């Protein structure tokens, strides 16, 4: 027989951030002797697990400006087609894609 329990209440420096984690786990194994004959072995196993997490975790990243790139103006030069030799200029107003990983 095995029984495990967890009750963790973490408070963070940012109010009102918190994390409340409650869990319970139980396992039971029974090997009846009267069912074990020569090479045949019988084992009965039962497991149970339940848990509940209530949290308001703190922000790990600062806010990101996703509005300014929308208003960038200018134009880009692109190929007419993937294998073509000609180019054309396309206005890039309101078409900028913001990449969070760019420096």
N, CA, C and O atoms as a printed pandas DataFrame, in Angstrom:
     atom_number atom_name residue_name chain_id  residue_number  x_coord  y_coord  z_coord
0              1         N          UNK        A               1    0.847   -1.174    0.000
1              2        CA          UNK        A               1    0.000    0.000    0.000
2              3         C          UNK        A               1    0.893    1.237    0.000
3              4         O          UNK        A               1    1.914    1.276    0.686
4              5         N          UNK        A               2    0.494    2.260   -0.784
5              6        CA          UNK        A               2    1.252    3.506   -0.863
6              7         C          UNK        A               2    0.266    4.668   -0.885
7              8         O          UNK        A               2   -0.758    4.619   -1.566
8              9         N          UNK        A               3    0.592    5.713   -0.127
9             10        CA          UNK        A               3   -0.237    6.906   -0.080
10            11         C          UNK        A               3    0.671    8.124   -0.080
11            12         O          UNK        A               3    1.606    8.206    0.717
12            13         N          UNK        A               4    0.402    9.063   -0.966
13            14        CA          UNK        A               4    1.173   10.303   -1.056
14            15         C          UNK        A               4    0.204   11.472   -1.116
15            16         O          UNK        A               4   -0.860   11.387   -1.731
16            17         N          UNK        A               5    0.589   12.561   -0.468
17            18        CA          UNK        A               5   -0.251   13.760   -0.454
18            19         C          UNK        A               5    0.625   15.001   -0.570
19            20         O          UNK        A               5    1.784   15.000   -0.156
20            21         N          UNK        A               6    0.051   16.062   -1.140
21            22        CA          UNK        A               6    0.759   17.329   -1.309
22            23         C          UNK        A               6   -0.214   18.464   -1.045
23            24         O          UNK        A               6   -1.339   18.462   -1.544
24            25         N          UNK        A               7    0.229   19.429   -0.259
25            26        CA          UNK        A               7   -0.530   20.662   -0.025
26            27         C          UNK        A               7    0.476   21.801   -0.037
27            28         O          UNK        A               7    1.152   22.059    0.959
28            29         N          UNK        A               8    0.568   22.485   -1.183
29            30        CA          UNK        A               8    1.565   23.540   -1.372
30            31         C          UNK        A               8    0.856   24.865   -1.629
31            32         O          UNK        A               8    0.011   24.967   -2.517
32            33         N          UNK        A               9    1.209   25.875   -0.844
33            34        CA          UNK        A               9    0.642   27.210   -1.010
34            35         C          UNK        A               9    1.816   28.173   -1.160
35            36         O          UNK        A               9    2.505   28.479   -0.187
36            37         N          UNK        A              10    2.040   28.647   -2.381
37            38        CA          UNK        A              10    3.153   29.536   -2.685
38            39         C          UNK        A              10    2.632   30.949   -2.874
39            40         O          UNK        A              10    1.679   31.174   -3.619
40            41         N          UNK        A              11    3.257   31.890   -2.202
41            42        CA          UNK        A              11    2.947   33.311   -2.370
42            43         C          UNK        A              11    4.121   33.967   -3.086
43            44         O          UNK        A              11    5.274   33.637   -2.810
44            45         N          UNK        A              12    3.839   34.896   -4.005
45            46        CA          UNK        A              12    4.867   35.584   -4.764
46            47         C          UNK        A              12    4.956   37.043   -4.320
47            48         O          UNK        A              12    4.081   37.547   -3.616
48            49         N          UNK        A              13    6.028   37.709   -4.745
49            50        CA          UNK        A              13    6.214   39.118   -4.371
50            51         C          UNK        A              13    5.231   40.041   -5.077
51            52         O          UNK        A              13    4.959   41.140   -4.593
52            53         N          UNK        A              14    4.703   39.613   -6.204
53            54        CA          UNK        A              14    3.715   40.421   -6.924
54            55         C          UNK        A              14    2.333   40.126   -6.354
55            56         O          UNK        A              14    1.865   38.989   -6.411
56            57         N          UNK        A              15    1.690   41.127   -5.816
57            58        CA          UNK        A              15    0.327   40.938   -5.308
58            59         C          UNK        A              15   -0.650   41.020   -6.467
59            60         O          UNK        A              15   -0.436   41.862   -7.340
60            61         N          UNK        A              16   -1.649   40.260   -6.548
61            62        CA          UNK        A              16   -2.112   39.194   -5.674
62            63         C          UNK        A              16   -1.704   37.804   -6.186
63            64         O          UNK        A              16   -2.531   36.893   -6.162
64            65         N          UNK        A              17   -0.470   37.611   -6.644
65            66        CA          UNK        A              17   -0.034   36.348   -7.237
66            67         C          UNK        A              17    0.116   35.258   -6.174
67            68         O          UNK        A              17    0.677   35.484   -5.101
68            69         N          UNK        A              18   -0.405   34.063   -6.505
69            70        CA          UNK        A              18   -0.293   32.916   -5.608
70            71         C          UNK        A              18   -0.454   31.628   -6.415
71            72         O          UNK        A              18   -0.863   31.654   -7.575
72            73         N          UNK        A              19   -0.128   30.516   -5.787
73            74        CA          UNK        A              19   -0.304   29.201   -6.393
74            75         C          UNK        A              19   -0.660   28.217   -5.279
75            76         O          UNK        A              19    0.134   28.016   -4.360
76            77         N          UNK        A              20   -1.834   27.605   -5.347
77            78        CA          UNK        A              20   -2.292   26.637   -4.344
78            79         C          UNK        A              20   -2.469   25.297   -5.032
79            80         O          UNK        A              20   -3.308   25.158   -5.922
80            81         N          UNK        A              21   -1.682   24.309   -4.624
81            82        CA          UNK        A              21   -1.657   22.993   -5.258
82            83         C          UNK        A              21   -1.969   21.927   -4.212
83            84         O          UNK        A              21   -1.243   21.781   -3.229
84            85         N          UNK        A              22   -3.050   21.185   -4.428
85            86        CA          UNK        A              22   -3.437   20.090   -3.532
86            87         C          UNK        A              22   -3.531   18.817   -4.359
87            88         O          UNK        A              22   -4.195   18.794   -5.395
88            89         N          UNK        A              23   -2.868   17.757   -3.905
89            90        CA          UNK        A              23   -2.914   16.479   -4.625
90            91         C          UNK        A              23   -2.895   15.319   -3.646
91            92         O          UNK        A              23   -2.402   15.434   -2.524
92            93         N          UNK        A              24   -3.448   14.188   -4.102
93            94        CA          UNK        A              24   -3.413   12.962   -3.313
94            95         C          UNK        A              24   -3.273   11.785   -4.284
95            96         O          UNK        A              24   -3.867   11.776   -5.363
96            97         N          UNK        A              25   -2.488   10.809   -3.881
97            98        CA          UNK        A              25   -2.259    9.630   -4.702
98            99         C          UNK        A              25   -2.264    8.403   -3.797
99           100         O          UNK        A              25   -1.673    8.410   -2.717
100          101         N          UNK        A              26   -2.933    7.361   -4.249
101          102        CA          UNK        A              26   -2.963    6.116   -3.493
102          103         C          UNK        A              26   -2.817    4.925   -4.419
103          104         O          UNK        A              26   -3.340    4.929   -5.533
104          105         N          UNK        A              27   -2.106    3.908   -3.960
105          106        CA          UNK        A              27   -1.925    2.686   -4.745
106          107         C          UNK        A              27   -2.013    1.486   -3.809
107          108         O          UNK        A              27   -1.534    1.519   -2.676
108          109         N          UNK        A              28   -2.635    0.435   -4.312
109          110        CA          UNK        A              28   -2.806   -0.788   -3.533
110          111         C          UNK        A              28   -2.503   -1.970   -4.449
111          112         O          UNK        A              28   -2.983   -2.033   -5.581
112          113         N          UNK        A              29   -1.699   -2.906   -3.941
113          114        CA          UNK        A              29   -1.363   -4.110   -4.701
114          115         C          UNK        A              29   -1.622   -5.331   -3.815
115          116         O          UNK        A              29   -1.230   -5.364   -2.648
116          117         N          UNK        A              30   -2.291   -6.333   -4.394
117          118        CA          UNK        A              30   -2.624   -7.550   -3.647
118          119         C          UNK        A              30   -2.233   -8.758   -4.496
119          120         O          UNK        A              30   -2.676   -8.900   -5.636
120          121         N          UNK        A              31   -1.404   -9.618   -3.929
121          122        CA          UNK        A              31   -0.964  -10.856   -4.582
122          123         C          UNK        A              31   -1.544  -12.039   -3.812
123          124         O          UNK        A              31   -0.923  -12.520   -2.865
124          125         N          UNK        A              32   -2.723  -12.514   -4.204
125          126        CA          UNK        A              32   -3.337  -13.621   -3.465
126          127         C          UNK        A              32   -2.557  -14.929   -3.677
127          128         O          UNK        A              32   -2.271  -15.315   -4.810
128          129         N          UNK        A              33   -2.227  -15.589   -2.590
129          130        CA          UNK        A              33   -1.433  -16.818   -2.651
130          131         C          UNK        A              33   -2.206  -17.958   -3.300
131          132         O          UNK        A              33   -1.612  -18.798   -3.977
132          133         N          UNK        A              34   -3.508  -17.999   -3.107
133          134        CA          UNK        A              34   -4.278  -19.119   -3.654
134          135         C          UNK        A              34   -4.410  -19.066   -5.177
135          136         O          UNK        A              34   -4.790  -20.067   -5.785
136          137         N          UNK        A              35   -4.100  -17.898   -5.829
137          138        CA          UNK        A              35   -4.165  -17.792   -7.287
138          139         C          UNK        A              35   -2.798  -17.974   -7.954
139          140         O          UNK        A              35   -2.716  -18.011   -9.181
140          141         N          UNK        A              36   -1.740  -18.086   -7.174
141          142        CA          UNK        A              36   -0.397  -18.256   -7.721
142          143         C          UNK        A              36   -0.065  -19.741   -7.775
143          144         O          UNK        A              36    0.168  -20.363   -6.738
144          145         N          UNK        A              37   -0.042  -20.311   -8.970
145          146        CA          UNK        A              37    0.257  -21.728   -9.153
146          147         C          UNK        A              37    1.377  -21.869  -10.192
147          148         O          UNK        A              37    1.280  -21.317  -11.288
148          149         N          UNK        A              38    2.386  -22.571   -9.864
149          150        CA          UNK        A              38    3.560  -22.842  -10.716
150          151         C          UNK        A              38    4.024  -21.566  -11.431
151          152         O          UNK        A              38    4.541  -20.659  -10.778
152          153         N          UNK        A              39    3.853  -21.476  -12.754
153          154        CA          UNK        A              39    4.339  -20.305  -13.496
154          155         C          UNK        A              39    3.281  -19.206  -13.632
155          156         O          UNK        A              39    3.605  -18.124  -14.124
156          157         N          UNK        A              40    2.054  -19.434  -13.225
157          158        CA          UNK        A              40    0.988  -18.434  -13.328
158          159         C          UNK        A              40    0.967  -17.581  -12.061
159          160         O          UNK        A              40    0.815  -18.103  -10.957
160          161         N          UNK        A              41    1.115  -16.305  -12.224
161          162        CA          UNK        A              41    1.098  -15.361  -11.098
162          163         C          UNK        A              41   -0.034  -14.359  -11.310
163          164         O          UNK        A              41   -0.238  -13.874  -12.424
164          165         N          UNK        A              42   -0.757  -14.054  -10.260
165          166        CA          UNK        A              42   -1.851  -13.099  -10.325
166          167         C          UNK        A              42   -1.589  -11.977   -9.339
167          168         O          UNK        A              42   -1.240  -12.211   -8.182
168          169         N          UNK        A              43   -1.763  -10.763   -9.814
169          170        CA          UNK        A              43   -1.571   -9.584   -8.978
170          171         C          UNK        A              43   -2.701   -8.607   -9.277
171          172         O          UNK        A              43   -2.985   -8.326  -10.441
172          173         N          UNK        A              44   -3.343   -8.091   -8.243
173          174        CA          UNK        A              44   -4.416   -7.109   -8.388
174          175         C          UNK        A              44   -3.876   -5.750   -7.964
175          176         O          UNK        A              44   -3.316   -5.605   -6.877
176          177         N          UNK        A              45   -4.052   -4.750   -8.837
177          178        CA          UNK        A              45   -3.539   -3.403   -8.552
178          179         C          UNK        A              45   -4.643   -2.377   -8.722
179          180         O          UNK        A              45   -5.457   -2.457   -9.642
180          181         N          UNK        A              46   -4.653   -1.411   -7.814
181          182        CA          UNK        A              46   -5.617   -0.311   -7.859
182          183         C          UNK        A              46   -4.846    0.983   -7.611
183          184         O          UNK        A              46   -4.067    1.076   -6.663
184          185         N          UNK        A              47   -5.067    1.983   -8.469
185          186        CA          UNK        A              47   -4.441    3.303   -8.315
186          187         C          UNK        A              47   -5.522    4.373   -8.326
187          188         O          UNK        A              47   -6.547    4.234   -8.993
188          189         N          UNK        A              48   -5.278    5.438   -7.580
189          190        CA          UNK        A              48   -6.193    6.581   -7.561
190          191         C          UNK        A              48   -5.362    7.853   -7.426
191          192         O          UNK        A              48   -4.420    7.913   -6.635
192          193         N          UNK        A              49   -5.724    8.868   -8.207
193          194        CA          UNK        A              49   -5.032   10.144   -8.126
194          195         C          UNK        A              49   -6.032   11.271   -8.338
195          196         O          UNK        A              49   -6.887   11.197   -9.221
196          197         N          UNK        A              50   -5.922   12.299   -7.533
197          198        CA          UNK        A              50   -6.784   13.472   -7.660
198          199         C          UNK        A              50   -5.959   14.706   -7.298
199          200         O          UNK        A              50   -5.029   14.638   -6.495
200          201         N          UNK        A              51   -6.317   15.820   -7.899
201          202        CA          UNK        A              51   -5.590   17.047   -7.607
202          203         C          UNK        A              51   -6.374   18.275   -8.021
203          204         O          UNK        A              51   -7.301   18.204   -8.828
204          205         N          UNK        A              52   -5.980   19.403   -7.447
205          206        CA          UNK        A              52   -6.636   20.665   -7.738
206          207         C          UNK        A              52   -5.602   21.768   -7.633
207          208         O          UNK        A              52   -4.890   21.865   -6.634
208          209         N          UNK        A              53   -5.518   22.601   -8.662
209          210        CA          UNK        A              53   -4.598   23.736   -8.655
210          211         C          UNK        A              53   -5.407   25.001   -8.866
211          212         O          UNK        A              53   -6.133   25.131   -9.852
212          213         N          UNK        A              54   -5.277   25.924   -7.940
213          214        CA          UNK        A              54   -5.891   27.248   -8.041
214          215         C          UNK        A              54   -4.733   28.235   -8.029
215          216         O          UNK        A              54   -3.926   28.233   -7.099
216          217         N          UNK        A              55   -4.643   29.081   -9.061
217          218        CA          UNK        A              55   -3.471   29.944   -9.155
218          219         C          UNK        A              55   -3.786   31.258   -9.845
219          220         O          UNK        A              55   -4.685   31.355  -10.680
220          221         N          UNK        A              56   -3.021   32.252   -9.470
221          222        CA          UNK        A              56   -2.944   33.543  -10.142
222          223         C          UNK        A              56   -1.452   33.847  -10.201
223          224         O          UNK        A              56   -0.931   34.605   -9.382
224          225         N          UNK        A              57   -0.774   33.255  -11.169
225          226        CA          UNK        A              57    0.687   33.325  -11.224
226          227         C          UNK        A              57    1.153   34.701  -11.684
227          228         O          UNK        A              57    0.435   35.400  -12.400
228          229         N          UNK        A              58    2.374   35.092  -11.264
229          230        CA          UNK        A              58    2.891   36.403  -11.674
230          231         C          UNK        A              58    3.320   36.402  -13.125
231          232         O          UNK        A              58    3.591   35.352  -13.707
232          233         N          UNK        A              59    3.379   37.601  -13.706
233          234        CA          UNK        A              59    3.858   37.751  -15.079
234          235         C          UNK        A              59    5.356   37.512  -15.088
235          236         O          UNK        A              59    6.082   38.100  -14.286
236          237         N          UNK        A              60    5.831   36.657  -15.986
237          238        CA          UNK        A              60    7.261   36.373  -16.096
238          239         C          UNK        A              60    7.944   37.301  -17.089
239          240         O          UNK        A              60    9.157   37.498  -17.016
240          241         N          UNK        A              61    7.180   37.877  -18.021
241          242        CA          UNK        A              61    7.739   38.765  -19.031
242          243         C          UNK        A              61    7.090   40.138  -18.933
243          244         O          UNK        A              61    5.920   40.250  -18.567
244          245         N          UNK        A              62    7.844   41.180  -19.257
245          246        CA          UNK        A              62    7.240   42.517  -19.257
246          247         C          UNK        A              62    6.273   42.663  -20.431
247          248         O          UNK        A              62    6.329   41.872  -21.372
248          249         N          UNK        A              63    5.396   43.651  -20.392
249          250        CA          UNK        A              63    4.473   43.874  -21.509
250          251         C          UNK        A              63    5.230   44.158  -22.807
251          252         O          UNK        A              63    6.310   44.747  -22.776
252          253         N          UNK        A              64    4.676   43.747  -23.935
253          254        CA          UNK        A              64    5.314   43.909  -25.240
254          255         C          UNK        A              64    4.481   44.875  -26.084
255          256         O          UNK        A              64    3.252   44.804  -26.107
256          257         N          UNK        A              65    5.176   45.773  -26.772
257          258        CA          UNK        A              65    4.504   46.725  -27.657
258          259         C          UNK        A              65    4.201   46.041  -28.982
259          260         O          UNK        A              65    5.107   45.824  -29.787
260          261         N          UNK        A              66    2.937   45.700  -29.219
261          262        CA          UNK        A              66    2.537   45.071  -30.468
262          263         C          UNK        A              66    1.715   46.033  -31.336
263          264         O          UNK        A              66    1.182   45.632  -32.370
264          265         N          UNK        A              67    1.614   47.283  -30.924
265          266        CA          UNK        A              67    0.834   48.261  -31.671
266          267         C          UNK        A              67    1.720   49.072  -32.614
267          268         O          UNK        A              67    1.344   49.307  -33.762
268          269         N          UNK        A              68    2.891   49.501  -32.143
269          270        CA          UNK        A              68    3.763   50.361  -32.953
270          271         C          UNK        A              68    4.120   49.762  -34.306
271          272         O          UNK        A              68    4.090   50.494  -35.295
272          273         N          UNK        A              69    4.460   48.465  -34.418
273          274        CA          UNK        A              69    4.790   47.934  -35.740
274          275         C          UNK        A              69    3.650   48.058  -36.742
275          276         O          UNK        A              69    3.907   48.093  -37.946
276          277         N          UNK        A              70    2.423   48.123  -36.301
277          278        CA          UNK        A              70    1.277   48.246  -37.193
278          279         C          UNK        A              70    1.311   49.561  -37.972
279          280         O          UNK        A              70    0.829   49.625  -39.103
280          281         N          UNK        A              71    1.877   50.605  -37.373
281          282        CA          UNK        A              71    1.871   51.927  -37.982
282          283         C          UNK        A              71    3.151   52.234  -38.757
283          284         O          UNK        A              71    3.280   53.341  -39.280
284          285         N          UNK        A              72    4.085   51.320  -38.852
285          286        CA          UNK        A              72    5.306   51.558  -39.624
286          287         C          UNK        A              72    4.944   51.683  -41.106
287          288         O          UNK        A              72    4.111   50.939  -41.622
288          289         N          UNK        A              73    5.587   52.638  -41.774
289          290        CA          UNK        A              73    5.314   52.830  -43.197
290          291         C          UNK        A              73    6.558   52.489  -44.000
291          292         O          UNK        A              73    7.621   52.251  -43.426
292          293         N          UNK        A              74    6.440   52.464  -45.274
293          294        CA          UNK        A              74    7.558   52.161  -46.152
294          295         C          UNK        A              74    7.109   51.202  -47.229
295          296         O          UNK        A              74    5.916   50.944  -47.388
296          297         N          UNK        A              75    8.071   50.672  -47.973
297          298        CA          UNK        A              75    7.748   49.721  -49.024
298          299         C          UNK        A              75    8.839   48.664  -49.074
299          300         O          UNK        A              75    9.937   48.866  -48.556
300          301         N          UNK        A              76    8.529   47.538  -49.702
301          302        CA          UNK        A              76    9.483   46.451  -49.868
302          303         C          UNK        A              76    9.526   46.067  -51.336
303          304         O          UNK        A              76    8.554   46.255  -52.067
304          305         N          UNK        A              77   10.670   45.523  -51.766
305          306        CA          UNK        A              77   10.826   45.044  -53.133
306          307         C          UNK        A              77   10.809   43.529  -53.097
307          308         O          UNK        A              77   11.591   42.912  -52.374
308          309         N          UNK        A              78    9.917   42.925  -53.877
309          310        CA          UNK        A              78    9.763   41.474  -53.892
310          311         C          UNK        A              78    9.833   40.965  -55.319
311          312         O          UNK        A              78    9.638   41.724  -56.269
312          313         N          UNK        A              79   10.115   39.661  -55.469
313          314        CA          UNK        A              79   10.137   39.038  -56.791
314          315         C          UNK        A              79    8.705   38.880  -57.280
315          316         O          UNK        A              79    7.783   38.691  -56.487
316          317         N          UNK        A              80    8.529   38.960  -58.608
317          318        CA          UNK        A              80    7.202   38.781  -59.194
318          319         C          UNK        A              80    6.671   37.379  -58.946
319          320         O          UNK        A              80    5.480   37.194  -58.699
320          321         N          UNK        A              81    7.547   36.404  -59.011
321          322        CA          UNK        A              81    7.188   35.032  -58.711
322          323         C          UNK        A              81    8.437   34.351  -58.158
323          324         O          UNK        A              81    9.530   34.898  -58.308
324          325         N          UNK        A              82    8.326   33.193  -57.532
325          326        CA          UNK        A              82    9.482   32.572  -56.891
326          327         C          UNK        A              82   10.649   32.313  -57.835
327          328         O          UNK        A              82   11.797   32.440  -57.411
328          329         N          UNK        A              83   10.412   31.959  -59.087
329          330        CA          UNK        A              83   11.511   31.671  -60.007
330          331         C          UNK        A              83   11.780   32.795  -60.990
331          332         O          UNK        A              83   12.662   32.673  -61.839
332          333         N          UNK        A              84   11.033   33.892  -60.889
333          334        CA          UNK        A              84   11.134   34.974  -61.866
334          335         C          UNK        A              84   12.323   35.887  -61.624
335          336         O          UNK        A              84   12.980   35.840  -60.584
336          337         N          UNK        A              85   12.574   36.728  -62.637
337          338        CA          UNK        A              85   13.692   37.657  -62.545
338          339         C          UNK        A              85   13.228   39.074  -62.256
339          340         O          UNK        A              85   14.021   39.894  -61.794
340          341         N          UNK        A              86   11.979   39.381  -62.514
341          342        CA          UNK        A              86   11.472   40.729  -62.297
342          343         C          UNK        A              86   11.136   40.977  -60.839
343          344         O          UNK        A              86   10.921   40.045  -60.064
344          345         N          UNK        A              87   11.094   42.242  -60.484
345          346        CA          UNK        A              87   10.733   42.625  -59.117
346          347         C          UNK        A              87    9.643   43.677  -59.178
347          348         O          UNK        A              87    9.405   44.295  -60.216
348          349         N          UNK        A              88    8.990   43.866  -58.052
349          350        CA          UNK        A              88    7.975   44.915  -57.955
350          351         C          UNK        A              88    8.023   45.485  -56.539
351          352         O          UNK        A              88    8.465   44.812  -55.608
352          353         N          UNK        A              89    7.575   46.704  -56.384
353          354        CA          UNK        A              89    7.563   47.370  -55.085
354          355         C          UNK        A              89    6.154   47.290  -54.514
355          356         O          UNK        A              89    5.173   47.636  -55.172
356          357         N          UNK        A              90    6.084   46.827  -53.276
357          358        CA          UNK        A              90    4.805   46.661  -52.609
358          359         C          UNK        A              90    4.782   47.563  -51.381
359          360         O          UNK        A              90    5.699   47.496  -50.563
360          361         N          UNK        A              91    3.760   48.408  -51.229
361          362        CA          UNK        A              91    3.686   49.235  -50.032
362          363         C          UNK        A              91    3.497   48.349  -48.793
363          364         O          UNK        A              91    2.685   47.423  -48.794
364          365         N          UNK        A              92    4.259   48.652  -47.747
365          366        CA          UNK        A              92    4.226   47.817  -46.551
366          367         C          UNK        A              92    3.428   48.454  -45.418
367          368         O          UNK        A              92    3.531   48.028  -44.267
368          369         N          UNK        A              93    2.631   49.474  -45.743
369          370        CA          UNK        A              93    1.841   50.127  -44.703
370          371         C          UNK        A              93    0.913   49.109  -44.040
371          372         O          UNK        A              93    0.133   48.441  -44.719
372          373         N          UNK        A              94    0.998   48.995  -42.747
373          374        CA          UNK        A              94    0.156   48.100  -41.941
374          375         C          UNK        A              94    0.341   46.617  -42.307
375          376         O          UNK        A              94   -0.569   45.817  -42.093
376          377         N          UNK        A              95    1.503   46.246  -42.854
377          378        CA          UNK        A              95    1.741   44.839  -43.190
378          379         C          UNK        A              95    2.950   44.293  -42.442
379          380         O          UNK        A              95    3.378   43.173  -42.719
380          381         N          UNK        A              96    3.507   45.040  -41.512
381          382        CA          UNK        A              96    4.688   44.591  -40.790
382          383         C          UNK        A              96    4.310   43.461  -39.839
383          384         O          UNK        A              96    3.324   43.555  -39.109
384          385         N          UNK        A              97    5.094   42.404  -39.856
385          386        CA          UNK        A              97    4.883   41.285  -38.940
386          387         C          UNK        A              97    5.887   41.434  -37.804
387          388         O          UNK        A              97    7.091   41.550  -38.034
388          389         N          UNK        A              98    5.385   41.430  -36.598
389          390        CA          UNK        A              98    6.239   41.608  -35.436
390          391         C          UNK        A              98    6.738   40.262  -34.952
391          392         O          UNK        A              98    5.951   39.359  -34.668
392          393         N          UNK        A              99    8.052   40.135  -34.861
393          394        CA          UNK        A              99    8.667   38.900  -34.361
394          395         C          UNK        A              99    9.203   39.170  -32.973
395          396         O          UNK        A              99   10.113   39.982  -32.801
396          397         N          UNK        A             100    8.649   38.501  -31.987
397          398        CA          UNK        A             100    9.015   38.715  -30.591
398          399         C          UNK        A             100   10.461   38.361  -30.308
399          400         O          UNK        A             100   11.032   38.868  -29.342
400          401         N          UNK        A             101   11.072   37.512  -31.112
401          402        CA          UNK        A             101   12.443   37.041  -30.847
402          403         C          UNK        A             101   13.497   37.917  -31.489
403          404         O          UNK        A             101   14.686   37.709  -31.244
404          405         N          UNK        A             102   13.106   38.906  -32.315
405          406        CA          UNK        A             102   14.090   39.821  -32.892
406          407         C          UNK        A             102   14.619   40.763  -31.818
407          408         O          UNK        A             102   13.890   41.175  -30.915
408          409         N          UNK        A             103   15.896   41.094  -31.933
409          410        CA          UNK        A             103   16.505   41.994  -30.942
410          411         C          UNK        A             103   16.113   43.421  -31.188
411          412         O          UNK        A             103   16.534   44.312  -30.452
